[in-house]
Amino acid sequence: MMRILDFDSLAPEDFLNRDIRAEENVSAAVDAILEDVRRRGDEALRDCTRRFDGAELQDLWVSAEEFDAAREAVDPYFMETLKEAAENIRRFHRRQRHNDFILADRPGVVMGQRWTPIERVGICVPRSPEAFPSTILMNAIPAQIAGVEDIVVVTPPRADGTISPEALMAAELAEVTEVFKLGGAQAVAALAYGTETVPRVDKIVGPGGIFVATAKRKVFGQVDIDMIAGPSEILVLADGKTDPGWAAADLLSQAEHDALSSAVLVTDSRELAEAVRAEVQVQLETLPRRDVARRSIEDNSKIIVTDSLDKAVEAVNRIAPEHLELCVDDPFALLPRIKNAGSIFLGRSTPEALGDYFAGPNHTLPTSGTARFSSPLGVDDFMKRSSFLYYDREALNGCGEKIADFARREGLEGHARSVISRREG
């Protein structure tokens, strides 16, 4: 049963107490997998897939024939849904593209900034119990809009060595270059180091369990990563007019992900708090993943009661949730006051699941309080900035003494001479 807590009695650790570091045994196991894949390449990948996924693989990649079979297997209704979701995601993320700029407002001086895409990106897609088509769309489409040339998806195979047809069709819609039947730390290793068949990438994105998160942390620097994602979270800020059944359903939508997930209700109504707690218990009984959700609810979830919406907003900003629902009469009035949240769902008719699958904003979001300093996945994550500058001789002569003086004050005579020599030449 969910705990009901009073806001004014909470300690700091009750707001930010999510630790996503791996246990020592997990860290050691990941180290061993990374080193094994680095040394033995494809052979190690096949051994890991046999050991962890129960699948015997001849080919690590998904063939053209498998894509053909998937095209036939996916029913037309879901295919249309995938297409509509993909277009919604494209429409949103196209607005994130940046423009280059040039400054040429002084004689003899030109400078500016240009954006270029990362060349090759790897996307980790979890399987629970099937590979998530939504994760493929959300991660690959921004990369495609950014102009990434090679987009590689890795996802664990079923025991028979196949990938779900729905996931393959999402990959096709998102213009993925190649799909590999790999999961876990071994997939991260393959992307980071490259093997005989898996290309080495420049950046790894996408969610996963503790083994994937730990592996991404360890290979950072060898490649870039998007974030270290922890278990999924939802915070529902609701006033007393909110339907308790809706609030309970939204809390359980995240609790069913993982026993480590957290679901939090913040409300200024104790009556609603009691009603939602009771409704969660009722809905749990008919939820297919009730055992997982029950552990999440009992171990990691809570209801916080405040004496005002002002304090409810304060609680939100201190928790910095991955998903935030504002179930109040005028959510747009609260929106400017939300400082820390991954994705914000406005109003009582905007459940978090809308963002998971269909609406357009990305569902790869900062977790574990990292929304205090990081952002949802977007086009920027697949691009990099370069600056450029040009000075003609006259422009350099005009500031050369100042630059030389600056360099000498930092004890760098070589820098000073590199400027003065041109002035004297």
N, C-alpha and C positions, 0 to 999 in steps of 0.2 A: 504494500500500500504506500502511496506517495506521502512523504512527510509534508506537513504544513508548518512553515516557519514565519516568524514575524521579522520584517525587514530591519527594524531598529535593534534587534537582538543578534543580528548576524555578525560573525567575525570576518576579517578580511579573507581568510582562506575559504570561506563559504562562497565567495564570489569567483575567485580565480584559484582553483585547486585541481586543475587538470594537468597532469604530468604525462607527456607522451614519450618519455625516454624509455628505451627498451630495457628489460631485465638483462642481467649480465649473461645468462645462458643464451638468450636470444641474440645478443650482440656477438657472442662467440660463434654461434651457429652461422650467423650471416657472414662473419669474417671468413669462415671455412668455405662457404658456398662461393663467395666472391673470388677467393684465391683459386678454388677448383676450376671455376669457369675461365678465369684468366689463363690458367695453365693448359687445360684440356679442351677448351672450346666446345664444339658441338657434342663431343662425347660426354662431357660433363652435363650439358643441357639435357641430353637424352636420359642420363642416369637420374637426374633430379626430377624430370617429368615422370619417370617410372616410379620413383620413390614417393613423391608428394601428390601426384595426380592419378596414379594408377594407370597411366597410358603408355603404351609402346608406340613410339613414333619412328617411322622411317624418314619422312620429310618433316622438317620443323615448320615449314611455311604452309600457308593455305594455297592450294593450287587453283588454277583457272576453272578446272572441272568442279571443284567444290563451290566456287562462286556460282557457277551455272546451276548446280543442284539447289543452292540456297535460293536463287531467283525463282525457281519453280516451287519451292516449299513454302515460302512466305505468302500468307493469304492476302488478297488484294486490299482488304479493308485496312489491315495493319500497315501495308506498304504505303497507302495514302496518308495514314497518320504519320509515318516516318517522314514522308516528303513534306508534309505541312509543318511538322516540328523543325525539320532542317531549314526550311525557308524562314520560319520565325527566328531561329537562332542566327541565320545569316543577316536578316534585316537588322537585328539589334547590333550585332558585332561589326557590321560595316561602318556604323557611326563612330566606332572607336579608332578608325584609321587616322594617323597623323599626317600633316603636310610638311614637306621640307621647307626651309626658309633660307633666304640670303639677305644679308645686310651689306649694302654698298652706299652708305650715306656719308662717307668721308673720302676725300680725294686719295686715290691710290690704295685703298683698303677694301678688300672683299672678304667676308666671312659668312659662315652659315652652318646649317645642320642638315643632315640627311639621314633618313631611316632606311635600313636594309634588313631583309628577313634573315633569320637563322636558317642555315642551309638544310639541316637534317634534324628531325625531332622524333623522339620515341614516346609513345603513349601507353601507359599501363592501364589495363582495364580489368577489374576484378570479376570473378565468377561466383555468384551466390544466389541460386545454384547455377544460373546461366550468365554468360558474359553480358554486360549491360549495354544495349544499343544506345541508351541515352548518354552514357559516358563517352562513347565514341563520337557521337555528334557534338557534344559540348566541348570536347578537347580538340578534335580534328578540324572542325569548321573555322574556329578562330585562326588556327595555324594556316589553313588554306587561304583565308582572306589576307593574312599577313604576307603570303607569297612563299611559304616554305616549299622547297622543291620536293623533298622526300619526307613523307609522314608514315612512320612505321608503328603499327599497333602490335602489342603483345598481350595475350590473354590466355589463361590456362585452358587446356582442352578438357573435354569430357573423358571418361574412362575409355571410350571407344576411339579417342583420338580426333574427334570432330569439334567444331565450334558451332554455336547456335546459328541457324540461318538468319535470324533477325539481326544478330550482331554483324554478320557479314554484309547484309544489305545496308545497314547503317554505315559501315566502312566504305561501301561503294558510293553511297550518296555523298559522303563527306570527302570523296576523292582521295582516300588513303592509298599510299603507294603499295604497301605490302602488309600482310597480317601473319604473325608468327604464333605458334601454339606453345606459348611459354607464360609462366606466371611466377610469382614469388620473387625472392631475392635473386634467383638465377636469371630471371628475365631482366632485372635491373643491371646485373653484371654483364649480360650479353650486350645490352644497349650501351653501357658505359665503355666496355673494352673492345667490343666487336669479336666475332668468331668467324669460322670459315663461311658461314651462311648468313649470319645476322650482322647487319652493318653497324658500325660504331656511329653514335649520334652525337649531336652537340648539346642537346637538352632533353631531359626526361621529365614528363608531366604525367598527371593522373593519380588517382587514389589507390589505396590498397591497405592490407592489414599491417600488423606490426613488423613483419619481415620485409615487406616492400618499403615501408617508411624508414626502417633502420638502414636498409641497403641504400636508399636514396641519400640519406644523411651521409653515409660513408663514402659514396662516390662523388659527392659534391666537390667541385674543384677539378676533378677529372672531366666532368661535364657539368652543365648547369642543371638546376631542378626548379620546379615551380614552387613547392612548399613542402613542409613536413606535415602531412595531414593526420590528425588524430581521429578518434571516433566521432560519428555524426552528432549534431546538436540541434535542438530547436528551443526557442524561447517564445512563448505566447504571452503577449501583454494584452490583457482583456479587462474590460470594465464589467459591471454587474449586468449589463444588458445582453451579454454574449450567451449564446446557446451553449450550455455545458457539454452537450453531446458533440458539438462541433469541436470545441476546445479539446476534449478528450481524444477524439479521433485524430486531431492534428498532432497531439503529443505522442500518440502511439505510432503515428506514421514514421517517426524517427526512432522510437524505441525498438521497433521491429528490425532495424538494421543490424544491431549488434548488442550484445549484453553490456558492452562498455559505452554505448550511446547514452546521451543525457537528454531529458525532456524537462523543461522548466516552465511553469506557469507563474506569471507575476500579475497580481490583481489587487485592486483597491477594494474588493468585495469579499469578505469572509464567507458570505453565503455562496458566492460562486465557487470559491475555493473548495468548500465542502461538497458542493454538487459535482464539480469536476472530478474530485478524488473518487467519489462513489461511481461516477460514470466510467472512469478508467477501469475500475474493477469489473464492471459489467461487460464492457467491450472486450476486455482481455480474454474472457472465456470463449469467445467465438473467433478470435484472431488465429489464423493458421500458424503464425510464428509466435504463439503466446508464450512459450517457454523462454525464448530469447527476450521478448518484450518485457516479460515479468521481471527478469533479472535486471534489465535496464531501469525499469520503474522503481524497483525496490532498492537497488544499490546506488544509482547515480542520478536519480531524478528528484524533483522537489517542487513545492508550491510556496511562493513567497507572497505574503500579504503585506501591503503597504497601507498607509492612511490617506494617500493621495496619488493621483496620476503623476504628479511631479516626482515623487519618490520612486514610483514605478519606472520612470524614465531613467532616474539615477541608477537603479538596479540594473537596467539593461546596459547602460554604458560601462558599468563596472564588470559585468559578466562578459560583454563583447561576444555575443553568440554568433554562430555560423549562420543560422536561419532565424529571422525575427518576424513574427506576425504582430501587427498592430490591430487588434480586434476592438476598435472603439468607434464612436460615432463619426469623428472627424480625424482620420489617421493622417491626413495631409498637414494638419496643425501640429502634430507631434513630429513629423518627419524631420524638420530642420533641427530638432533638438537631439536626434539620434547621432551620436558621434562614432560609436563602435558597433558595427554589425556587418556581416558578410553580405547577405541579401535580405532586403526588407519587403515584406508582403503587406500591402495596405488594404485594410478593411476586412469585413467579416466574410466576404465572398471570394477571398484570394488565399486559398490554402497553399501551404508550402509545396505540396505535390505538383501544383501548376508550374512552379519553377523547375522542379526536377526533370520534367519531361518535355514541356511544350511551349511555354510562353516566349522564351527567347534569351533573357539574361542567363548567364552561366551558372551551372550548379556545382562547379569545382570551386570551393569557397574556403576561406581561412577558418580553422577550427582552434579549439583549446585556448581561446582568448587572444589569438594572434590577429583578430580583426582590429585590435588596437593599433596595429602598425602595418597591416598588409591587406590585400585586395582580392576580389574574385579573379579567376583566370580570365584573360582577355587577349585581344590582338597584341597588346604591348608585350606580353610574355613571349611572343614568338618573333620579336624584332629587336634590333639594337640600333643605337644612335652613334653616328660619327659626326664630329665637328670638323670644319675646314677653314683655313684662313690664307689670305694672300696680301702681302705688302709689296709695293714697288719700292725702288731705291730711295726715292724722295720721302716716302712715308716712313720708312725705317729710319732714315737719318733724322727725322723729326722727333723721334722718341728714343733713339739709341742710347744717349747718355743716361736717361732715366732708367732704362732697363739694365744697363751696366752697373749703375749705382745700386739698384735693387739687388742684383746678383751678388755684388761684393759685400753687401750688408748681411747676406746669408752665407758668406765664406766660400762662394763658388766663382773663382776668378775665371775658370774656363768658360762658364756661361757668359760672363761679361765680354771676354775676348771674342767669342763667336759673333757678338753683335758689333763690337767696335771694329773688328777686322773688315767687315763689310763697309762700314762707314769710311774707313781709310782707303779702301780699295778703289 
